[in-house]
Amino acid sequence: MAAFLWCVTLITSAAAAAQSDQCNSPDAATTALMVNGTLVKIPLSPGGPYNTTGGPIEDDPRILNVHLVAHTHNDPGWLKTVDQYSTGARNVIQIANVGLILDSVVEQLLEDANRKFIYVEMAFFNRWWRRQSKAKKKVVRKLVAEGRLEFINAGWVMNDEAAALYTDIIDQHTAGALKVATEFSVDASPRVGWQIDPFGHSSFQNKAFRGMSFDGWMVGRADDQDMAIRAATGGLEMVYRTTKKNSSNCRVDSDGIFMGLMHMYSPPPGFGFDVLNGDPPLQDDPLLEDLNIADRLQIFRQICLAQGKAYNPEKEGKDKSMNIILTMGMDFNYQQATSWYQNLDKLIHYSKLVAEEQRAEGTDEGVILNVFYSNPRIYMQSRHAQYDGGISLPEKDSDEDFFPYGDGHVDVIDVKKRTVKATDGGHAYWTGYFTSRPNFKGMVRGVSRTYTAARQLTATAKHRPHGDQQKSLEEMTDAIGLAQHHDAITGTEKQHVDDDYSNRLHSAQESVMESIVLPETVSRFGLPAGGGYCPLLNESICAWTTNLSTTSPSSVLIAVYNALSHPSTSLVSLPIPTQGREAESPEADGTFDSQLLRRSLLQTPSGRCREGRFRVERAASKQAVESWVVEHEHHGDAPSATLQFTAEDVPPMGASIYRITSEASSAPCEHPREPESGGGRRPSPSSGSIGNEHYRLSYKGADEEGQYTFALENLKADIRVMFNLSLGYYESSTGRGPLVYGRYGQASGAYIFRPNCPEQPDARSIKACRPKLVDIPIILMMGGDKNKDTLRMEIASPAPDDQTGPPPLIGNLTIQIPPKEPAVLITWSVAIDVSDGTGKEAVLLLETDVANDDGNFYTDSNGRDWVHRK
């Protein structure tokens, strides 16, 4: 849509430029342009002074208010690290210096009291702010108090809305808002959301902004098909509901919030005045070459009229002025803010002269542009006035969102039926980042839990945080906030940037554990000093438990902390020592014969002897707690073991203390026989079940295609569902091949998931794209009498018979029904081999017998709400 408008603009302006050339002679003191069929002359004033005063006009239907928003978009990590962006280091990668941006903008704002600027990313602002002198800070506070420099969004970062957890979104916004309130004032707190670069938008983000008392929010990316239909129907701005619809004509200040969709966040083509952009400046000096004011004003007017038509449908606001917003800035713009403001001053000044000439004609024909410096808050106030607080604006339900995001181009075929045809980028759906860098995503979740616990322990402590504690909290606030950035947790950053994020998280967690969590836990719950923690439990590494002796009694105390506001029950898993002979690796000779073993998790696996046993009890009451041992067979590695027990009714914002004791076993060491497979690559199916008082899961066997069949029963509702579970992978598209959807070279990657499947410009072809199932020889372990809640499969797919080398996928999968919890949890991890030069996208497939003819289903929104999909 945007590209089409710009093409029309440039073609339309050509004729006007030809008519105005005669007035652009070097000796002329005036220039002229065509406005509504009339040649309008305006005086030139090279070098100024330029009239930059003005603001929105509300009650004149001839007026189109053009809100010029001077802004920069600064990624706190992407191609460079956050600190490299902050100082301008490694400009060979990208010319970007945020410190220079803020210095330059402040200098230019002081030149003209009418100029405005908005800033978003508080992680950058904080780094710049702490380096400023008291005098400089005083100047900036004055600019903020006068509304010339305004914080918009003002989270620590501009967070991602797909992979980020709702608590982390709230925390990073809280960190930014607190910085604004403490360094400036509560009045300077942000009132508008500005999510211009995240790759799709969630319903929870909308509810979060409403909960923050924001007036509304603006976004720069929305799906091309959705944008095309909305542009054709006047729905680019709306009331986005925060609760289910229960009335008509929803007002913005009731159960909804204003939301505006923009065509990206860049300036109109030809009006990017940054030194990085290369667009020509506005030249108004007749003694110099390339005098272009008339031509540029003509083009600018056509752009504004086209956008005004798209965002101001004729049926609405007939007695009100119209409004559009133009984003005058882009990524890391304003490093030399002079280039921007000098040209924006001219644009405003000469547009005012044209408007004055139109008013002098005394006719009611033609749109009059009212161009002025503005910001999103002022724009939304104008929109509220134009649409009577939101009445008459289209609405979007609270259980809908803006995923997935596609950045192609489409033609609208039928507005009523909402049908479109892709002309470019039909497979450019940004869904790859949902799962890119999964290890980092998991690390963020883990550190976030530590962050929550540390703040709770600090807030409820009897003493104020001392220096080291406060410093470690600030370090973690910065690290966990940076991780929510839409080029961080998404996994779309460069490798050295991901390393920087990970190092920050690790360092912050180490500091917080040492200064807050460990000492506060020891003092509060009466534990002996000198304890520690296990940051590598995901790798089954914990020296405190694996160093327990198996030949003589030894013990360790474990604190299980609950950060929730209600009692919780959870499964605790801790690695324990293994002794005896090593298990024989079934793939040691380069093959991986199919195995299917059903056994109690308390049994010792074949080829190994456990010489000690373990007892778990509550430390205070010495009440015994049921526990069991899980044996893990690792592909190509030594076996390991995990001790598990259920920590029941852990108090809210409190801890339960358990003692794990190892004892020497007097029982003889036995080596149970493996079940015989009966020959062939896959043995006869076995069966077994796990469950609790809510659910029972039964394993029914496997077929030759690599599908495993289960029956899930809801015991209280008496409902039974059959489902198949299988592991597979798509081969990634390299982007090579014939032209499809008007685009060459769209490879699958960190941003976009695109499998290597035959493609046609028809959505039905996508359904025929199926992953390759892997033939998974497994070790299947079902719960025994004392452990009826866990089913674990160690998986590895062999290479085809005609291929040598490692298998495409190796890993493990666990299906668990937690004690007392009405939930079935499936967790899995894989390692993907790409030594054959082919990228692979691993997927877990679940196919059920649930009838779903209407295609309705639900997904979560940032782990907080459900979103209806079809």
N, C-alpha and C positions, 0 to 999 in steps of 0.2 A: 504493500500500500504506500509506504513512505517513498520508495524508489519511483513509483508511478507519479506521485505528486511532484517530486523534484523534476522529473523529465518534462512534465507539463509546464512547470514553472520556467525552465530554461528556454523552451521553445516559445512560450508566450512573450518572454522578455526581449526576444531578438528584435521584433518589430519596433518596440518602444525605444530600444537603444539606438536604432537607426534614426528615429525622429529626434532624439535628444542630442545626437552628435553635433548638430549645428550650433547648439547652445554651449558646448563644452570647449570653446576656443580658449587659447591661453589668455586672451585679453578680456574674457568675459568675467563679470563680477557676479553673475547669476548662472544658474543651471536650470534645466526644466525636465519634466517627465510627464508621461501620460497617466492621468488618474480619472477613471470613470469616463474615458473618452475626451477629457479636457486636458490641454497642455497647461501644467502648473509650473510657474516659475518660482524659484526660491533663491535667496541670496547666499553666497558662499562666504564663509568666515574661517579661512585657513588658520590653524593655530589657536582658534578659540577667541573669546571664551565660548564655551558650549553650554547650552541650557539643559541640564540633566535633572531638573526638578520634576515632580509629578508623582501620581499614584493612580489607583483605579478609580474609574467613574462608574457609578452603579446604575443610574436610571435613565440612560439614553440609548435606545435601541440601535442607533446608528454607530455606536462606539464598539470597537473591538479592542479590549484591553490586552496589550501584549506584555506579559510579565517576563522580563529578561532576568534569568537566574544565573548569576555568576557562581560557578562551582568547579570543584576538581574531584575526581574519583581516585582515591589512593588505596591500593591493595596492600594490607599489612603482611606481605609475603605473597609471591607468585613466581616471577622469574628471578627475583632477588629476595633475600631475607628482609625481614621487617627493619632491622637496623641498617642494612645496606640501602634500603629505600630512604630511610630517615636521614642519613648523612650524605647520600649521593655516591656511595662507594660502588665500585664495579660498574661504572657507566658503560663499559664495553658491552655489557649484557643488555642494559636498557638505560636510556638517559632519564633518570628520575631522582629528584632530590626534594623530599617533602619539607625539610627544614628551610630550603630556599623558597619554596612555595609560600610558606607561612610568613617568612620575612618580607617577601615581595608584596604579598597581598596587604599586610598591615601598612606598609609604606604607601601603597596606592590608595587605600581607604582614607588615609589622613589627608590626601590631596584634594578630596571632594566629599563633602558631607552627604551627598545624595547616593554615592556608590554603596553597594551592598555586596556581601559575600556570605556563603553558607559553608560550614565545615561539618564533617560527619564522623570520621574515625578518631576516637579519643585515644586509642593506643599510640597513634602518631602525635597527636596534640600533646599528650602527656610527656612524650620524649622531648618534644621541642620546648614545652613550657618550663620544665625544670632547668633548662639552660639559660633562661632569660633573666635579665637584670630586674631589680625592683621597679626601675623607671619604665622599662618596656612593659612589664606586667600591668602597671598602672594605666598605660596607654591602651592596652588591649582590653582591660576591664571597662574602660570608658566606651570603646567601640561596641562591646557586647551590651552594655547598659543602654546605649542609644539604638540598638537594633541594626547596626550596620554590619556587624559580624554576628552571625546567628548559628547556634548549634542545632543541626537537624539530625533526627535519628539519634545521634550521640550515644550509640552503644560503644563498647570498647572496639568493636569492629562492625562491619555490615555483615551480619551473620548469614550463613547458609540456612535454607528453610526445608531441606529434604533430609539430610543426614544428621542434623543437630538435634539433641534431646531438648525437650521443652524447659527443663530446669536450667540447662546451660544457656539457652537463649535468654531466659529471665536474668540469670546471673550476670551475663556480659552486658546487658542493658543497664542493670543496676550499677555495675562498676562505672560505666560511662556517665550515667546520670548523677551519681554521687560526686564524681570529679567536677562536673559542671556546677553543681549546687555548692560544693565546698570552696571552690576557687573563685566563683563568681556570685551567684545568688540563686535562690529557688526560682525567681522570675526568669532566669536565663535557661531554665530547664527546657528540654525539647518538647515541642507540641505536635510535631509532624514526623511520620515515618518516611524514610527515603531509601527504599530497597531497590536500587536501580540496576544492580548487576547480578544478583543471585539468579540461578537458572531454574526458575519456577517459584511458585509462592504457595504457602500452606494456609489452611484455615486457622490453625493455632496462632500463626503470626498475626493474623487479623485480630483474633481475640486478645492476644497479648497487647497489641497497640491500644485496643479499646480499654483494657485494664489499666494501661498507663495514662489514661485520659488524653490520648492524642486526638487531634481534630480530624486526622485522616492520614492516608499514606499514598505515596506515589511509587510506581514500579517502572522499570525500563525494559524488562524482558517479559514477554508473554507469547504463548504459542502462536505461530503464524496463522493457523486456521482460525483460531479464536479471535485474533485481532482483525482478520479480514471480515468476518461476520459482524463483529461489533462495530467496525468502521462503517459498514454498510447499513447498520440498523441504529446508529447513534448510541451505542452502548459502551464507548471507551471509558466512560466514567460512570460510577455506580455507587449504590449503597450496599456494602458487603455486610450481611447480617452476622451477628455474633450469637444469636439464638435461633431456634427453629421458628419459621414464619408463622405468626398467629394473627396478623392483621395486614391490611393493605396500606399503601402510602406511608411506608416506614420513614420516619424522620431520622436524620443522622444522629441526633442526640438521644435517641431512645435505645433501640436494640441493634443498632448498626453503626457503621463508620464509613466515611467517604473514602473511596479508593479510585485512583486514576491510573490508567494504563498509558504509557508513553511509547513512542517509536524509538526505543533505545534512549540514551541520555546524552547524545552528542549534539552539537549545534547543527543548524541547517547547512546543507552543502554549500560551500563557498563562504561561510561566515564563521569558520574556525580560525580565530585570530591569534592562536597561540604560535609561538616560534617553532613548535614541533609540527604544526599542521600544514603549513605551506600555502594557505589560502591568501589571496592578495588583500592588502589593507584597504581601508576606505580612504581614497585620495581626494582631497578637496582643495588643493592648492593649484590654481590655474597657471602658475608659473612653472609647474613641474609636469613631467610627462604622466601619462596614464590617469588623467582625471576621470574618475569613474563614479562619482556620487550619484548621479541621476540613474545610471544603469543599475547600480547596486540597490538603490532604493526601490526601483521598479521590481527587481527580482525578489527583494525582501517582502514587498507588499503582496506579490502573488503567493509566496510561501505562506504568509500569515492568513490570507483569505482562504487558501485551500485547507489549512489546518483548522481555521475557524469554522468552516463548513462541517468538517468531520467531528469536531468536538462541541459544536453548538447547533444541534438539529433545529430546523426552522419551526417545528411545532412547539418547542419549549422556549420559555423566557422571552416572549415577544415584547414585553414592556421593559425588559431589563437589558443592560449592556452585556455584550458577549465577552468571553475570556479565553485566552490560550496561554500556555506556558512554553517558553523556549529555554532549553538547557544550554547555556553558553559556557561550555567547558567539556573536558573529556579526561581520560586517564592521565594523571600527573601533569595536567595543564597548570598554568599560572606560575611556572618557575621564573618567568619574566612577566609579571602581571601588567606591566606598563603596556605591553603590546595588546593585551585584551582591553584594558580600560580606556585607552585612547580611542580605540575603534568603537567601543560600545558608547562612549560619550558622543561621538559623531552620529552614530546610528539613532540615538535618542534625539539629539538636537535637530537633525534634518528631518526626521519623521514628524517632530512637533511643528516645524515650519510648514510641511505639507498639510498637516491637519488644520493649521490656522487658515491656510488658503481655502481648504474645503469648507470650513465654517463661514468664511467671508462670502462665499458664493450664496449662502442662505438657502440652499436646496436641501431636501430630505433624501435625495438619491445618493447612493454610494456609501460604502463602509468607511468610517474614519478610524484610522489606527491611533491608539493612545499607547505609546511605547514608553516604558519606564523601568528603572531598576526595581526589582522585586525579590521575593523569596517564596518558598512553598507555603509558608504560613499565611502570607498576604494573599496568595493565589486561592487558597482554600477558603479564606474569609470571603473573597469575592464570589466564589462558587456557591457558598452557603447562601449569600444574599441573592444570587441569580436564581437559585432553585428552591428558595423558601425552606432552607434547612434540610434539603434532601428530598422533599416531596417532588414527584414526577421523574426523579432519576430512576433508571433501571436498577434492579436488585439482583443480588447473588446470594444463594442460600448458605447458611453457616456450615453445612456438611458437604460443601463443594470446595474445590481448590483450583489451582492453576498448574497442574502437573498432567502429563509431562510437557516440557518446553521444547518446541521445535523452531529452528531459525531459518526455515526455507521461505519460499514465496508461493502463494496460491492465487488462483482466480476464483471469485465467487460465482458459482453456477446458479444456485437458487437460494435467495435470501430466506424465503419462508420455510423451506425444507432444511436450511442451514447446511447445504452441500457445497463443497469446494473441490477444486482440482489442483493438485500440486504441479507447479511449473518449475520448481527448483527445490532441492533439498528434501525430497520426500522421505528420506531416511535420516534426516538430521535431527533425531530426537535425542535430547541430552539426558540420557538415562544411565550412561556408563558410570557417572560419578556416584550413583547410589551405592556402588560397591567397590569403587577404586580405593586402593590402599587400605584393605580391611584391617590389617594389623594396627595401623595408626588410628583408625576409627575405634578399635577396641581399647587402645591405650588411652584415648581421650575419655572414654566412659569410665575406665578404672580410676584415672586421676581425678575425675569429677567427683567420684564417690569419696575419695580422700579429702577433697576440697570441702565437701559438705560436712563431713565429720569434723574436720579441723575447725571450721567456723562455729559449729555447734559447741564443741568443747571450749573454745575461746569465749563464746558468748555466755556460757553458763558457769564459767570459772569464777571463783571467789575473788580473784585478783584481776587487775587490768593487764592486758597483754604487754609483756616487756619488749624491749627493742628487737631482739632476735625473732620473737614470735610475730611481731608486726611486720618486720621486713620479709619474713618467709611467706606470710599471707599475701603481701603485696606482690611478691614474685609469682606466687601461684595464681593470683587474680589476673596478672598479665599473661601468664602462660596458657591458662585454660581459656581466657578470653580470646587470645590470638587463635587458638585452635578452632574456634567457631566461625572464623572467617570463611567466606564462600570460595576461597582457593586454598583452604587448609583441610578441614575435616572432609571436604569433598574429594580430596586426593588428586586435585588438578594442578598442584604445585610441582615445580622441578624437584629433582631428587635432593639436591643440597639444601633446598628450602625445607623439604620434609624432614631432613636430618636436623635442621635447626629447630623446628617445632618440637621434635621428639626430645632433643637435648634439653630444651626449656622445660618441658613437662617432667622429664626425669629429674632434673636438678631441683625443680620446685617441689616435687613430691618428697625427695630425699630431705630437703630442708624442713618441710612441714612436719614430716614424721619425726625427725630428730628434735625439733624445737617445741612442737605442740602435742601431737597425737601420743607419742610414747610417754613423755613426762606427765601429761595430764591423765592418761589412762592409769599409769602406775600410782600416782598420788590419789586419784579419785576412787579406784577400785581395790586399793590395798595390795597391789602386786609388788613383788620384790624388784629392786632397781637392777639395771643392767640388762634389760630385755632388748628385743629387736623386732623386726618384721620381715616379711618375705615378699619382696617386690617381683620375684620371678616365678610365682605360682603357676602362671600360664605355661611355663616350661617344666613344671613339676620339680622345681628347685626350691628347697627350703632347708637350710642347714640346721635350723632349730629342731626339725623333726627327723630329717634323714640321718642326723648324727646320734639319734637315740641308740643306745646299746641293745643288741639282741642276745647278748650272752649274760647280762646282769641287769637287775632292775634300774631303770632311769626314767625320769619324767620331765615334762615341760608343761607350763601353764599357757592356755590359749584364751585370749579375750575376743569374743564375738560381739561387735558393735552394731547397733541398729540405729540408723539415721532417720528412720521414719517416725511419724507422729502417733503410731499405734504399734502394739506388739507384733512381732514378726516371727515366722518360722522359716528356716532355710537350711539347705544342705551344706555341710562343711566338708571340703576335700583337702587333704594334706598329704604330701608325698612322705613315704616312710622307707626305711632302709631295706635293701634286698641282699640276700646272701645265698651261698650255695653255687651250684654250677649255672653257667649262663644257659639261657634257652637257645635251642637250636633255631636259627633263622631259616624259615622255609624258603627264602629267596637267595640263600647264600650261594647257591650254585648257578645263579642267573635266571632261575625259573621261579614261578610262584604258583605252586599247585593249589587248586581249589580246596578250601577247607570250610567246614561248617560245624562248629562245636557249640553244643548247648551244655552249659554247666553252671553251677552255683558260683556266685562271685566269691564265696568263702573257700572254694576249692583251690588247691594249689595247681597252677597250670603245668602242663607237661614239660619236662626237661628242667625243672627248677625246684629247689627245696627251701621252704621258709623255716628258719630255725627259731624265730621269736614270735610272740603274740602281743597284742596291744589292748589296753583297757582304757575306756573313756569314762570319766565321772565328773559331776559338778563339783567344783573346787570347794565351795562352802559347805554343802550338805553331804558330800561324798556319795551322792546318789548315783548309781551306775547308769550310764547312758548306752543304749544299744549302738553298736558300731560294726563295720564290716570292711573287708579289704577288697579293693578292685585291682585286678591284675591287668596290665597293659602289654600287649604284644606290638612292638614298634617295627615298622617296615625297615629292615636293614639296620636295626639298632638293638641294643640290649633291652630286655624287658624292664619294666618298672612297676611300682605298686603305689596305690593311694589308699589311705585310711579315710573312711567316710563316716559321718554321723550327723544326726539331725539336731540342730540347735533350736529348741522349741520355746516359744513365748519369750523371746528376748525383749526386754522392756523398751518402750519408746525413748529415743535419744539416750539410750543406756547400753549396758553391756552385760553379758553373761560370761562367767569365767569357768573354763573347763580344764581338767587335768588329764593329759595323755601319759600313760605309763606303759613302758615296754618291759616285758618279762621274758626270761628264757623259757622255752617250751620243753617239757619233758616227753612229749609225744615223739614217737619215731618218725623219721623223715620218709615220706612215701612219694612215689611217682605214679600217679594215676595214668591209666592208658587212655590214649586218644580214641574217640569213636571212629570206627572205620567208615569210609565214605562209600564203599560199595563199588568203587571204580568210576571212571569217567571224570570229566572236568568239574562236575558239580554233583554233590551227593543228594540223596533224597531229602526233601524238606523236613525240617523239624518244627516243633511248635512249643509254645510256652506263653506265659502272660505275666504282666506286671500291673500294678494298680494301687489305688487307695480307696477311701470311702466314696470318692466322687467318680473316678474313671477306672476302667480296666482296658488294657491294651494287650491284644493277643497276636502273636506272630503265627502266620499261617503257612509260610514257606516262600520259596523263590522259584522263578521260572528261568528258562534258558536265555531270556533277553536281558537279564540283569534287573528285573523288577522284583521287589519284595512286598509281600501282601500282609496287611495287618487288619484286624478288626478292633474298632474303638467303641466302647460302650459307655454311655452316660448312665450310671447306675441309678441315679435319682429320677431322671426323666424317662428312663427305660427306652433309650434311643441307641441304635446300633448303626455304625457307619463302616463300610469297608473302604480301604484305600491302598493303592500301590505306591511304593516309594522307590525311587531309582536315582542314581547319580549319572550325570552325563556332562557333555560340554559342547559348546558351539565353537567351530573354528572361526577366528576373527577375520573380518574383511580387511584386506590390505589396501582397499581403495582403488585397486587397479581393475580394469575391465571396461565394458561398454558404458556409454553415457546412460545414466538412469536418473529419472526425475530431474533432468537438466543439470546434473552436477557430476563432475569427475572427481576422483581422488578422495572420497570421504571414507577414511579408514576407521575401524573401530579403535577406540582409545580411552583415555582417562575421562573424557567428557561424554562421548557418544558410544553407545552400545550398538554395533552393527554386525550381525553374523554374516558369514560368507555363504549366502544362500542365493539361489536363482531369484531374480527380481523382475517384477513387472509393475507398471504404474497402477496397481490394483491392490487394495488392502487385503484381499483374500489370499494373495501370494504370501503374506506374512504368516498366516496360519499354517501354511504348508511347510514352513521352515522349522524343522524339528532338530533337537540336539542329538548328538551321537551318544547312545548309552554305553557305559563302560561295563564290561563283564567283571564283576567285583568278587573275587575270592575273599571271603570274610571269616573273621572269628566272631561268632555271635554269642554273647553272654547274656543270659536271662537271670533275673533275680531268683534267689533261693528262698528258703523258709524265712530267713531273717532279713532279707533284702528284696522287697517286692516292688521297688519303685524305679529301677534302672535297667535299661537295655542298652548295650553298647556294641557297636560294630567297628572293628578295626578294618579299614578298607584299603585295598590297593588294586589298581587295574593293570593287568599285564599288557605288555606290548603285543601286537598281532603276531601270529606265528611266523609271518614272513618278514618280521622286523626285529632288529636287535636294538639294544639300548634300554633305557629306563621306561617305565610305564607312563602313560599320559598324566595320570592322577594317582596320588597316594594321600592318605589322611585317615581321619576317623570320624565317626558319627555316633552321637548319643541321643537316645530317646528316653526321656525321663518324666515320670509323674511324681512331682515333689510331694513329700508327706503333707497331708491335710490340705493341700492346695488344689482348687478346681481348675487345673491347667495341665496341658501336655507340652513339654518343652523339647524341641529338637535343636540340637546344636551340632555343627559340623565344621571341620576344617580340612583343607586340602593343600597339597603342594602340587603345582602345575609344571610339567616339564615342557619347555619350548626349545629344546636343543635341536629339534627338527626344523626350526625356523618358522613354525606356525603358531600364531597366538591362539590361546584357548580360553574360553569363558565358561568356567565350571558352574553348573546349575544343579539344584536338588529339585526333583520333580515329584509332586504329590498329585495323584489322580484318584478322585473319590467317586462313589456311586450316588452322591447327593444330586438330586434333580435340580437343575438351575437353568431352565429353559429361557428365562427372561434375561439372563446374563448379569444379574445384580450381584455385587460383592462389595466388601469393605476392606479398607486399609487404614493404618493408623496415621495420625498427623502429629509428628514430632513426639511420639510416645504418649500423647495426652488425650487425643480425641479420635473418633472414628470418622472416616470420610466415605461417603457412598460413591460407588463407581458402577459403571455398566459397560 
